[in-house]
Amino acid sequence: MRKLYFLVPGTTQRFGGGGLWAELKILKLAQPLCEAAIVTYQQREADTLFLEDLLAAGISPQEVIFVVSWGFHVPKLVRKLRQYPVVYHAHSSGYGFSIPARVPIWCVSRNTVGYWGQKALNAPIAYVPNHISEDFCNHYQSRDIDVLVQTRKSSPYLLNQLVPALQNRVRVVLLDHYVEDLAALFNRAKVYLYDSAHYWGQQGVSEGFGLPPLEALACGCQVFSSVNGAIADYLDPGINAQKLSVYSTAYDVERILAAVQHPVNPLPESVFQPYRAPAIQQRLEILLQDTNQFFDHIATHPRDIPPAPAAVLGGAKRWARRLKGWL
Protein backbone atom coordinates (compact mmCIF):
# COMPACT_ATOMS: atom_id res chain seq x y z
CA MET A 1 0.00 0.00 0.00
CA ARG A 2 1.50 3.30 -1.08
CA LYS A 3 1.76 6.25 1.31
CA LEU A 4 -0.85 8.97 0.89
CA TYR A 5 0.36 12.56 0.82
CA PHE A 6 -2.49 15.09 0.98
CA LEU A 7 -1.32 18.34 -0.62
CA VAL A 8 -2.55 21.67 0.74
CA PRO A 9 -0.96 25.13 0.35
CA GLY A 10 -0.78 25.47 4.15
CA THR A 11 -2.61 24.58 7.33
CA THR A 12 -2.71 27.90 9.22
CA GLN A 13 -5.71 30.22 9.59
CA ARG A 14 -4.75 31.92 6.33
CA PHE A 15 -5.84 28.78 4.49
CA GLY A 16 -8.73 27.91 6.80
CA GLY A 17 -12.02 26.87 5.24
CA GLY A 18 -14.07 23.92 4.12
CA GLY A 19 -11.44 22.59 1.74
CA LEU A 20 -8.72 22.43 4.38
CA TRP A 21 -10.99 20.95 7.05
CA ALA A 22 -12.15 18.26 4.60
CA GLU A 23 -8.56 17.25 3.80
CA LEU A 24 -7.63 17.09 7.49
CA LYS A 25 -10.66 14.92 8.18
CA ILE A 26 -10.03 12.44 5.39
CA LEU A 27 -6.38 12.28 6.47
CA LYS A 28 -7.45 11.09 9.93
CA LEU A 29 -9.81 8.54 8.41
CA ALA A 30 -7.08 7.20 6.11
CA GLN A 31 -4.31 6.94 8.71
CA PRO A 32 -5.60 3.71 10.32
CA LEU A 33 -5.66 2.15 6.83
CA CYS A 34 -2.27 3.21 5.45
CA GLU A 35 0.56 5.66 6.03
CA ALA A 36 -0.78 9.16 5.36
CA ALA A 37 0.38 12.71 6.00
CA ILE A 38 -0.30 16.33 5.10
CA VAL A 39 2.22 18.00 2.78
CA THR A 40 2.23 21.76 2.19
CA TYR A 41 3.43 23.29 -1.08
CA GLN A 42 3.22 27.06 -0.57
CA GLN A 43 3.96 27.70 3.08
CA ARG A 44 6.69 25.94 5.03
CA GLU A 45 5.50 24.91 8.48
CA ALA A 46 7.18 23.34 11.48
CA ASP A 47 6.61 19.60 11.83
CA THR A 48 4.91 19.41 8.42
CA LEU A 49 6.34 17.93 5.22
CA PHE A 50 7.03 20.34 2.34
CA LEU A 51 6.54 19.25 -1.27
CA GLU A 52 9.80 20.57 -2.73
CA ASP A 53 11.78 18.79 0.01
CA LEU A 54 10.04 15.49 -0.74
CA LEU A 55 10.71 15.75 -4.46
CA ALA A 56 14.34 16.75 -3.86
CA ALA A 57 14.78 13.65 -1.70
CA GLY A 58 14.01 11.50 -4.73
CA ILE A 59 11.00 9.55 -3.50
CA SER A 60 9.99 6.58 -5.62
CA PRO A 61 6.75 6.69 -7.67
CA GLN A 62 6.11 3.13 -6.44
CA GLU A 63 5.94 4.31 -2.83
CA VAL A 64 3.55 7.27 -2.81
CA ILE A 65 0.23 8.70 -3.98
CA PHE A 66 -0.18 12.47 -3.99
CA VAL A 67 -3.73 13.70 -3.34
CA VAL A 68 -4.47 17.14 -4.80
CA SER A 69 -7.63 19.12 -4.13
CA TRP A 70 -7.11 22.89 -4.06
CA GLY A 71 -9.30 24.30 -6.85
CA PHE A 72 -7.34 26.23 -9.43
CA HIS A 73 -4.02 24.80 -8.13
CA VAL A 74 -4.96 21.33 -9.37
CA PRO A 75 -3.83 21.53 -13.06
CA LYS A 76 -0.41 22.90 -12.14
CA LEU A 77 0.12 20.26 -9.44
CA VAL A 78 -0.97 17.45 -11.77
CA ARG A 79 1.58 18.62 -14.35
CA LYS A 80 4.30 19.04 -11.74
CA LEU A 81 3.73 15.52 -10.41
CA ARG A 82 3.16 13.80 -13.75
CA GLN A 83 5.77 11.12 -13.02
CA TYR A 84 4.05 10.19 -9.73
CA PRO A 85 0.68 8.61 -8.91
CA VAL A 86 -1.79 11.45 -8.33
CA VAL A 87 -5.41 11.41 -7.12
CA TYR A 88 -7.73 14.40 -7.47
CA HIS A 89 -9.93 14.78 -4.38
CA ALA A 90 -12.73 16.77 -6.03
CA HIS A 91 -14.92 19.14 -4.04
CA SER A 92 -16.50 21.93 -6.10
CA SER A 93 -17.04 21.41 -9.82
CA GLY A 94 -17.04 23.84 -12.71
CA TYR A 95 -13.44 25.08 -12.61
CA GLY A 96 -13.09 24.33 -16.33
CA PHE A 97 -9.87 22.32 -16.28
CA SER A 98 -9.60 18.72 -17.49
CA ILE A 99 -8.13 15.72 -15.69
CA PRO A 100 -6.01 13.10 -17.51
CA ALA A 101 -7.11 9.46 -17.49
CA ARG A 102 -4.12 8.52 -15.34
CA VAL A 103 -5.54 10.52 -12.39
CA PRO A 104 -8.32 8.87 -10.33
CA ILE A 105 -10.99 11.30 -9.10
CA TRP A 106 -12.40 10.90 -5.58
CA CYS A 107 -15.59 12.99 -5.42
CA VAL A 108 -17.12 14.26 -2.18
CA SER A 109 -20.65 14.39 -3.62
CA ARG A 110 -22.85 12.60 -6.14
CA ASN A 111 -23.21 15.96 -7.86
CA THR A 112 -19.45 16.04 -8.44
CA VAL A 113 -19.44 12.38 -9.53
CA GLY A 114 -21.90 13.28 -12.28
CA TYR A 115 -19.86 16.29 -13.36
CA TRP A 116 -16.62 14.33 -13.72
CA GLY A 117 -18.44 11.31 -15.12
CA GLN A 118 -19.23 13.53 -18.10
CA LYS A 119 -15.92 15.42 -18.22
CA ALA A 120 -13.37 12.65 -17.53
CA LEU A 121 -14.73 9.65 -19.44
CA ASN A 122 -11.62 7.49 -19.07
CA ALA A 123 -10.45 8.30 -15.53
CA PRO A 124 -11.38 6.19 -12.49
CA ILE A 125 -14.12 7.98 -10.53
CA ALA A 126 -15.33 7.16 -7.01
CA TYR A 127 -17.57 8.66 -4.35
CA VAL A 128 -16.15 9.44 -0.90
CA PRO A 129 -18.47 11.82 1.01
CA ASN A 130 -17.21 14.34 3.50
CA HIS A 131 -17.16 13.36 7.15
CA ILE A 132 -19.67 14.76 9.64
CA SER A 133 -18.07 14.65 13.06
CA GLU A 134 -19.89 12.63 15.68
CA ASP A 135 -20.02 15.88 17.69
CA PHE A 136 -22.85 16.96 15.40
CA CYS A 137 -25.76 15.17 17.05
CA ASN A 138 -29.00 16.11 18.76
CA HIS A 139 -28.63 16.88 22.49
CA TYR A 140 -32.42 17.00 22.94
CA GLN A 141 -32.22 20.21 24.97
CA SER A 142 -34.32 23.35 25.05
CA ARG A 143 -33.51 25.80 22.25
CA ASP A 144 -33.20 29.53 22.96
CA ILE A 145 -32.39 30.69 19.40
CA ASP A 146 -35.35 30.83 17.02
CA VAL A 147 -33.42 31.36 13.79
CA LEU A 148 -29.67 30.97 13.21
CA VAL A 149 -27.94 32.42 10.14
CA GLN A 150 -24.29 32.22 9.10
CA THR A 151 -23.50 35.40 7.18
CA ARG A 152 -20.59 33.91 5.20
CA LYS A 153 -21.70 32.92 1.68
CA SER A 154 -25.25 34.09 2.40
CA SER A 155 -27.19 35.80 -0.39
CA PRO A 156 -28.11 39.51 -0.36
CA TYR A 157 -31.76 38.45 -0.26
CA LEU A 158 -31.24 36.44 2.91
CA LEU A 159 -29.31 39.16 4.73
CA ASN A 160 -31.06 42.28 3.43
CA GLN A 161 -34.68 41.17 3.05
CA LEU A 162 -35.48 37.98 4.90
CA VAL A 163 -33.49 38.53 8.09
CA PRO A 164 -34.93 42.05 8.73
CA ALA A 165 -38.42 40.66 8.12
CA LEU A 166 -37.81 37.98 10.75
CA GLN A 167 -36.04 40.09 13.36
CA ASN A 168 -39.24 41.86 14.39
CA ARG A 169 -40.99 38.55 14.96
CA VAL A 170 -38.51 36.07 16.45
CA ARG A 171 -35.02 35.91 17.92
CA VAL A 172 -32.53 35.82 15.05
CA VAL A 173 -28.82 35.23 15.68
CA LEU A 174 -26.35 36.18 12.95
CA LEU A 175 -23.11 34.24 13.04
CA ASP A 176 -20.38 36.40 11.47
CA HIS A 177 -17.26 34.92 13.09
CA TYR A 178 -15.56 31.59 13.66
CA VAL A 179 -17.15 29.47 16.39
CA GLU A 180 -15.15 26.69 18.04
CA ASP A 181 -18.20 24.59 18.92
CA LEU A 182 -20.68 24.96 16.09
CA ALA A 183 -22.52 21.79 17.15
CA ALA A 184 -23.44 23.41 20.46
CA LEU A 185 -24.84 26.43 18.63
CA PHE A 186 -26.89 24.24 16.29
CA ASN A 187 -28.31 22.52 19.37
CA ARG A 188 -29.54 25.89 20.64
CA ALA A 189 -31.29 26.80 17.35
CA LYS A 190 -34.78 25.83 16.24
CA VAL A 191 -34.31 26.85 12.59
CA TYR A 192 -31.14 27.23 10.50
CA LEU A 193 -31.05 29.27 7.28
CA TYR A 194 -28.48 28.62 4.52
CA ASP A 195 -28.53 30.20 1.07
CA SER A 196 -25.30 29.79 -0.91
CA ALA A 197 -26.61 29.62 -4.51
CA HIS A 198 -25.98 33.34 -5.16
CA TYR A 199 -22.42 33.14 -3.78
CA TRP A 200 -21.39 30.07 -5.78
CA GLY A 201 -23.06 31.43 -8.90
CA GLN A 202 -20.82 34.49 -8.66
CA GLN A 203 -17.76 32.28 -8.17
CA GLY A 204 -18.63 30.25 -11.25
CA VAL A 205 -18.20 26.90 -9.46
CA SER A 206 -20.54 24.60 -7.57
CA GLU A 207 -21.24 24.10 -3.88
CA GLY A 208 -18.82 21.26 -3.23
CA PHE A 209 -20.65 19.64 -0.32
CA GLY A 210 -22.51 22.10 1.89
CA LEU A 211 -21.62 20.73 5.31
CA PRO A 212 -23.49 23.26 7.52
CA PRO A 213 -27.06 22.32 6.50
CA LEU A 214 -26.37 18.62 7.01
CA GLU A 215 -24.61 19.27 10.33
CA ALA A 216 -27.57 21.39 11.44
CA LEU A 217 -30.01 18.61 10.51
CA ALA A 218 -27.92 16.15 12.53
CA CYS A 219 -28.25 18.46 15.54
CA GLY A 220 -32.03 18.56 15.27
CA CYS A 221 -32.47 21.94 13.56
CA GLN A 222 -35.17 22.52 11.00
CA VAL A 223 -33.27 23.64 7.90
CA PHE A 224 -34.30 26.10 5.18
CA SER A 225 -31.68 26.08 2.43
CA SER A 226 -30.89 26.58 -1.22
CA VAL A 227 -30.55 23.26 -3.04
CA ASN A 228 -27.70 24.13 -5.40
CA GLY A 229 -24.82 21.82 -6.24
CA ALA A 230 -24.02 19.07 -3.78
CA ILE A 231 -26.69 20.19 -1.29
CA ALA A 232 -29.12 18.33 -3.54
CA ASP A 233 -27.29 15.11 -2.57
CA TYR A 234 -28.99 15.01 0.80
CA LEU A 235 -31.53 17.83 1.11
CA ASP A 236 -35.04 16.72 0.13
CA PRO A 237 -37.32 19.80 0.14
CA GLY A 238 -40.61 19.17 1.89
CA ILE A 239 -39.35 15.89 3.34
CA ASN A 240 -36.27 16.49 5.50
CA ALA A 241 -35.93 20.27 5.02
CA GLN A 242 -37.43 23.25 3.20
CA LYS A 243 -36.19 25.16 0.18
CA LEU A 244 -35.35 28.77 0.97
CA SER A 245 -35.99 31.82 -1.23
CA VAL A 246 -39.29 30.61 -2.66
CA TYR A 247 -41.41 33.14 -4.60
CA SER A 248 -41.71 35.90 -1.99
CA THR A 249 -40.28 37.09 1.31
CA ALA A 250 -43.71 36.75 2.87
CA TYR A 251 -43.90 33.07 1.88
CA ASP A 252 -40.48 32.37 3.39
CA VAL A 253 -41.41 34.23 6.59
CA GLU A 254 -44.70 32.36 6.88
CA ARG A 255 -43.01 28.95 6.64
CA ILE A 256 -40.11 29.83 8.94
CA LEU A 257 -42.42 31.19 11.65
CA ALA A 258 -44.48 28.00 11.43
CA ALA A 259 -41.31 25.93 11.88
CA VAL A 260 -40.29 27.98 14.92
CA GLN A 261 -43.70 27.46 16.50
CA HIS A 262 -44.09 23.81 15.60
CA PRO A 263 -40.96 21.65 16.03
CA VAL A 264 -40.89 18.41 14.06
CA ASN A 265 -39.46 15.06 15.03
CA PRO A 266 -35.69 14.98 14.43
CA LEU A 267 -34.35 12.82 11.62
CA PRO A 268 -33.17 9.33 12.59
CA GLU A 269 -29.44 8.78 12.94
CA SER A 270 -29.58 6.35 10.00
CA VAL A 271 -29.89 9.38 7.69
CA PHE A 272 -26.41 10.52 8.72
CA GLN A 273 -24.65 7.13 8.91
CA PRO A 274 -23.20 7.38 5.36
CA TYR A 275 -21.34 10.53 6.48
CA ARG A 276 -20.01 9.14 9.77
CA ALA A 277 -16.48 7.80 10.19
CA PRO A 278 -17.18 4.01 10.13
CA ALA A 279 -19.06 4.15 6.81
CA ILE A 280 -16.50 6.41 5.14
CA GLN A 281 -13.56 4.32 6.37
CA GLN A 282 -15.20 1.16 5.01
CA ARG A 283 -15.62 2.84 1.63
CA LEU A 284 -12.11 4.30 1.76
CA GLU A 285 -10.53 0.92 2.52
CA ILE A 286 -12.03 -0.56 -0.67
CA LEU A 287 -11.10 2.51 -2.68
CA LEU A 288 -7.46 2.46 -1.53
CA GLN A 289 -7.10 -1.13 -2.72
CA ASP A 290 -8.63 -0.27 -6.10
CA THR A 291 -6.50 2.86 -6.49
CA ASN A 292 -3.26 1.04 -5.71
CA GLN A 293 -4.15 -1.68 -8.23
CA PHE A 294 -4.87 0.98 -10.83
CA PHE A 295 -1.44 2.57 -10.40
CA ASP A 296 0.20 -0.87 -10.52
CA HIS A 297 -1.58 -1.44 -13.84
CA ILE A 298 -0.70 1.84 -15.55
CA ALA A 299 2.97 1.39 -14.60
CA THR A 300 3.18 -1.47 -17.13
CA HIS A 301 0.28 -0.92 -19.54
CA PRO A 302 -0.20 1.90 -22.06
CA ARG A 303 -3.52 3.63 -22.44
CA ASP A 304 -5.45 2.46 -25.51
CA ILE A 305 -8.95 3.93 -25.04
CA PRO A 306 -9.17 7.01 -27.29
CA PRO A 307 -9.96 10.31 -25.60
CA ALA A 308 -13.41 11.82 -26.01
CA PRO A 309 -12.96 15.48 -27.07
CA ALA A 310 -13.51 14.71 -30.77
CA ALA A 311 -16.91 13.18 -30.04
CA VAL A 312 -17.84 16.11 -27.82
CA LEU A 313 -16.76 18.56 -30.50
CA GLY A 314 -18.74 16.63 -33.08
CA GLY A 315 -21.85 16.97 -30.93
CA ALA A 316 -21.28 20.72 -30.67
CA LYS A 317 -20.95 20.97 -34.44
CA ARG A 318 -24.20 19.06 -34.96
CA TRP A 319 -26.04 21.45 -32.66
CA ALA A 320 -24.49 24.41 -34.49
CA ARG A 321 -25.74 23.03 -37.81
CA ARG A 322 -29.25 22.52 -36.39
CA LEU A 323 -29.28 26.05 -34.98
CA LYS A 324 -28.19 27.45 -38.34
CA GLY A 325 -31.00 25.52 -40.03
CA TRP A 326 -33.59 26.86 -37.60
CA LEU A 327 -32.39 30.42 -38.14
C-alpha positions as CSV (number, residue, x, y, z in Angstrom):
1,M,0.0,0.0,0.0
2,R,1.5,3.3,-1.1
3,K,1.8,6.3,1.3
4,L,-0.8,9.0,0.9
5,Y,0.4,12.6,0.8
6,F,-2.5,15.1,1.0
7,L,-1.3,18.3,-0.6
8,V,-2.5,21.7,0.7
9,P,-1.0,25.1,0.4
10,G,-0.8,25.5,4.1
11,T,-2.6,24.6,7.3
12,T,-2.7,27.9,9.2
13,Q,-5.7,30.2,9.6
14,R,-4.8,31.9,6.3
15,F,-5.8,28.8,4.5
16,G,-8.7,27.9,6.8
17,G,-12.0,26.9,5.2
18,G,-14.1,23.9,4.1
19,G,-11.4,22.6,1.7
20,L,-8.7,22.4,4.4
21,W,-11.0,21.0,7.0
22,A,-12.1,18.3,4.6
23,E,-8.6,17.3,3.8
24,L,-7.6,17.1,7.5
25,K,-10.7,14.9,8.2
26,I,-10.0,12.4,5.4
27,L,-6.4,12.3,6.5
28,K,-7.4,11.1,9.9
29,L,-9.8,8.5,8.4
30,A,-7.1,7.2,6.1
31,Q,-4.3,6.9,8.7
32,P,-5.6,3.7,10.3
33,L,-5.7,2.2,6.8
34,C,-2.3,3.2,5.5
35,E,0.6,5.7,6.0
36,A,-0.8,9.2,5.4
37,A,0.4,12.7,6.0
38,I,-0.3,16.3,5.1
39,V,2.2,18.0,2.8
40,T,2.2,21.8,2.2
41,Y,3.4,23.3,-1.1
42,Q,3.2,27.1,-0.6
43,Q,4.0,27.7,3.1
44,R,6.7,25.9,5.0
45,E,5.5,24.9,8.5
46,A,7.2,23.3,11.5
47,D,6.6,19.6,11.8
48,T,4.9,19.4,8.4
49,L,6.3,17.9,5.2
50,F,7.0,20.3,2.3
51,L,6.5,19.2,-1.3
52,E,9.8,20.6,-2.7
53,D,11.8,18.8,0.0
54,L,10.0,15.5,-0.7
55,L,10.7,15.8,-4.5
56,A,14.3,16.7,-3.9
57,A,14.8,13.6,-1.7
58,G,14.0,11.5,-4.7
59,I,11.0,9.6,-3.5
60,S,10.0,6.6,-5.6
61,P,6.8,6.7,-7.7
62,Q,6.1,3.1,-6.4
63,E,5.9,4.3,-2.8
64,V,3.5,7.3,-2.8
65,I,0.2,8.7,-4.0
66,F,-0.2,12.5,-4.0
67,V,-3.7,13.7,-3.3
68,V,-4.5,17.1,-4.8
69,S,-7.6,19.1,-4.1
70,W,-7.1,22.9,-4.1
71,G,-9.3,24.3,-6.8
72,F,-7.3,26.2,-9.4
73,H,-4.0,24.8,-8.1
74,V,-5.0,21.3,-9.4
75,P,-3.8,21.5,-13.1
76,K,-0.4,22.9,-12.1
77,L,0.1,20.3,-9.4
78,V,-1.0,17.4,-11.8
79,R,1.6,18.6,-14.3
80,K,4.3,19.0,-11.7
81,L,3.7,15.5,-10.4
82,R,3.2,13.8,-13.8
83,Q,5.8,11.1,-13.0
84,Y,4.0,10.2,-9.7
85,P,0.7,8.6,-8.9
86,V,-1.8,11.4,-8.3
87,V,-5.4,11.4,-7.1
88,Y,-7.7,14.4,-7.5
89,H,-9.9,14.8,-4.4
90,A,-12.7,16.8,-6.0
91,H,-14.9,19.1,-4.0
92,S,-16.5,21.9,-6.1
93,S,-17.0,21.4,-9.8
94,G,-17.0,23.8,-12.7
95,Y,-13.4,25.1,-12.6
96,G,-13.1,24.3,-16.3
97,F,-9.9,22.3,-16.3
98,S,-9.6,18.7,-17.5
99,I,-8.1,15.7,-15.7
100,P,-6.0,13.1,-17.5
101,A,-7.1,9.5,-17.5
102,R,-4.1,8.5,-15.3
103,V,-5.5,10.5,-12.4
104,P,-8.3,8.9,-10.3
105,I,-11.0,11.3,-9.1
106,W,-12.4,10.9,-5.6
107,C,-15.6,13.0,-5.4
108,V,-17.1,14.3,-2.2
109,S,-20.6,14.4,-3.6
110,R,-22.9,12.6,-6.1
111,N,-23.2,16.0,-7.9
112,T,-19.4,16.0,-8.4
113,V,-19.4,12.4,-9.5
114,G,-21.9,13.3,-12.3
115,Y,-19.9,16.3,-13.4
116,W,-16.6,14.3,-13.7
117,G,-18.4,11.3,-15.1
118,Q,-19.2,13.5,-18.1
119,K,-15.9,15.4,-18.2
120,A,-13.4,12.6,-17.5
121,L,-14.7,9.7,-19.4
122,N,-11.6,7.5,-19.1
123,A,-10.4,8.3,-15.5
124,P,-11.4,6.2,-12.5
125,I,-14.1,8.0,-10.5
126,A,-15.3,7.2,-7.0
127,Y,-17.6,8.7,-4.4
128,V,-16.2,9.4,-0.9
129,P,-18.5,11.8,1.0
130,N,-17.2,14.3,3.5
131,H,-17.2,13.4,7.2
132,I,-19.7,14.8,9.6
133,S,-18.1,14.7,13.1
134,E,-19.9,12.6,15.7
135,D,-20.0,15.9,17.7
136,F,-22.8,17.0,15.4
137,C,-25.8,15.2,17.0
138,N,-29.0,16.1,18.8
139,H,-28.6,16.9,22.5
140,Y,-32.4,17.0,22.9
141,Q,-32.2,20.2,25.0
142,S,-34.3,23.4,25.0
143,R,-33.5,25.8,22.2
144,D,-33.2,29.5,23.0
145,I,-32.4,30.7,19.4
146,D,-35.4,30.8,17.0
147,V,-33.4,31.4,13.8
148,L,-29.7,31.0,13.2
149,V,-27.9,32.4,10.1
150,Q,-24.3,32.2,9.1
151,T,-23.5,35.4,7.2
152,R,-20.6,33.9,5.2
153,K,-21.7,32.9,1.7
154,S,-25.2,34.1,2.4
155,S,-27.2,35.8,-0.4
156,P,-28.1,39.5,-0.4
157,Y,-31.8,38.4,-0.3
158,L,-31.2,36.4,2.9
159,L,-29.3,39.2,4.7
160,N,-31.1,42.3,3.4
161,Q,-34.7,41.2,3.0
162,L,-35.5,38.0,4.9
163,V,-33.5,38.5,8.1
164,P,-34.9,42.1,8.7
165,A,-38.4,40.7,8.1
166,L,-37.8,38.0,10.7
167,Q,-36.0,40.1,13.4
168,N,-39.2,41.9,14.4
169,R,-41.0,38.5,15.0
170,V,-38.5,36.1,16.4
171,R,-35.0,35.9,17.9
172,V,-32.5,35.8,15.1
173,V,-28.8,35.2,15.7
174,L,-26.3,36.2,13.0
175,L,-23.1,34.2,13.0
176,D,-20.4,36.4,11.5
177,H,-17.3,34.9,13.1
178,Y,-15.6,31.6,13.7
179,V,-17.1,29.5,16.4
180,E,-15.2,26.7,18.0
181,D,-18.2,24.6,18.9
182,L,-20.7,25.0,16.1
183,A,-22.5,21.8,17.2
184,A,-23.4,23.4,20.5
185,L,-24.8,26.4,18.6
186,F,-26.9,24.2,16.3
187,N,-28.3,22.5,19.4
188,R,-29.5,25.9,20.6
189,A,-31.3,26.8,17.4
190,K,-34.8,25.8,16.2
191,V,-34.3,26.9,12.6
192,Y,-31.1,27.2,10.5
193,L,-31.1,29.3,7.3
194,Y,-28.5,28.6,4.5
195,D,-28.5,30.2,1.1
196,S,-25.3,29.8,-0.9
197,A,-26.6,29.6,-4.5
198,H,-26.0,33.3,-5.2
199,Y,-22.4,33.1,-3.8
200,W,-21.4,30.1,-5.8
201,G,-23.1,31.4,-8.9
202,Q,-20.8,34.5,-8.7
203,Q,-17.8,32.3,-8.2
204,G,-18.6,30.3,-11.2
205,V,-18.2,26.9,-9.5
206,S,-20.5,24.6,-7.6
207,E,-21.2,24.1,-3.9
208,G,-18.8,21.3,-3.2
209,F,-20.7,19.6,-0.3
210,G,-22.5,22.1,1.9
211,L,-21.6,20.7,5.3
212,P,-23.5,23.3,7.5
213,P,-27.1,22.3,6.5
214,L,-26.4,18.6,7.0
215,E,-24.6,19.3,10.3
216,A,-27.6,21.4,11.4
217,L,-30.0,18.6,10.5
218,A,-27.9,16.1,12.5
219,C,-28.3,18.5,15.5
220,G,-32.0,18.6,15.3
221,C,-32.5,21.9,13.6
222,Q,-35.2,22.5,11.0
223,V,-33.3,23.6,7.9
224,F,-34.3,26.1,5.2
225,S,-31.7,26.1,2.4
226,S,-30.9,26.6,-1.2
227,V,-30.5,23.3,-3.0
228,N,-27.7,24.1,-5.4
229,G,-24.8,21.8,-6.2
230,A,-24.0,19.1,-3.8
231,I,-26.7,20.2,-1.3
232,A,-29.1,18.3,-3.5
233,D,-27.3,15.1,-2.6
234,Y,-29.0,15.0,0.8
235,L,-31.5,17.8,1.1
236,D,-35.0,16.7,0.1
237,P,-37.3,19.8,0.1
238,G,-40.6,19.2,1.9
239,I,-39.3,15.9,3.3
240,N,-36.3,16.5,5.5
241,A,-35.9,20.3,5.0
242,Q,-37.4,23.2,3.2
243,K,-36.2,25.2,0.2
244,L,-35.3,28.8,1.0
245,S,-36.0,31.8,-1.2
246,V,-39.3,30.6,-2.7
247,Y,-41.4,33.1,-4.6
248,S,-41.7,35.9,-2.0
249,T,-40.3,37.1,1.3
250,A,-43.7,36.7,2.9
251,Y,-43.9,33.1,1.9
252,D,-40.5,32.4,3.4
253,V,-41.4,34.2,6.6
254,E,-44.7,32.4,6.9
255,R,-43.0,29.0,6.6
256,I,-40.1,29.8,8.9
257,L,-42.4,31.2,11.6
258,A,-44.5,28.0,11.4
259,A,-41.3,25.9,11.9
260,V,-40.3,28.0,14.9
261,Q,-43.7,27.5,16.5
262,H,-44.1,23.8,15.6
263,P,-41.0,21.7,16.0
264,V,-40.9,18.4,14.1
265,N,-39.5,15.1,15.0
266,P,-35.7,15.0,14.4
267,L,-34.3,12.8,11.6
268,P,-33.2,9.3,12.6
269,E,-29.4,8.8,12.9
270,S,-29.6,6.3,10.0
271,V,-29.9,9.4,7.7
272,F,-26.4,10.5,8.7
273,Q,-24.7,7.1,8.9
274,P,-23.2,7.4,5.4
275,Y,-21.3,10.5,6.5
276,R,-20.0,9.1,9.8
277,A,-16.5,7.8,10.2
278,P,-17.2,4.0,10.1
279,A,-19.1,4.1,6.8
280,I,-16.5,6.4,5.1
281,Q,-13.6,4.3,6.4
282,Q,-15.2,1.2,5.0
283,R,-15.6,2.8,1.6
284,L,-12.1,4.3,1.8
285,E,-10.5,0.9,2.5
286,I,-12.0,-0.6,-0.7
287,L,-11.1,2.5,-2.7
288,L,-7.5,2.5,-1.5
289,Q,-7.1,-1.1,-2.7
290,D,-8.6,-0.3,-6.1
291,T,-6.5,2.9,-6.5
292,N,-3.3,1.0,-5.7
293,Q,-4.1,-1.7,-8.2
294,F,-4.9,1.0,-10.8
295,F,-1.4,2.6,-10.4
296,D,0.2,-0.9,-10.5
297,H,-1.6,-1.4,-13.8
298,I,-0.7,1.8,-15.5
299,A,3.0,1.4,-14.6
300,T,3.2,-1.5,-17.1
301,H,0.3,-0.9,-19.5
302,P,-0.2,1.9,-22.1
303,R,-3.5,3.6,-22.4
304,D,-5.5,2.5,-25.5
305,I,-9.0,3.9,-25.0
306,P,-9.2,7.0,-27.3
307,P,-10.0,10.3,-25.6
308,A,-13.4,11.8,-26.0
309,P,-13.0,15.5,-27.1
310,A,-13.5,14.7,-30.8
311,A,-16.9,13.2,-30.0
312,V,-17.8,16.1,-27.8
313,L,-16.8,18.6,-30.5
314,G,-18.7,16.6,-33.1
315,G,-21.9,17.0,-30.9
316,A,-21.3,20.7,-30.7
317,K,-20.9,21.0,-34.4
318,R,-24.2,19.1,-35.0
319,W,-26.0,21.4,-32.7
320,A,-24.5,24.4,-34.5
321,R,-25.7,23.0,-37.8
322,R,-29.2,22.5,-36.4
323,L,-29.3,26.0,-35.0
324,K,-28.2,27.4,-38.3
325,G,-31.0,25.5,-40.0
326,W,-33.6,26.9,-37.6
327,L,-32.4,30.4,-38.1
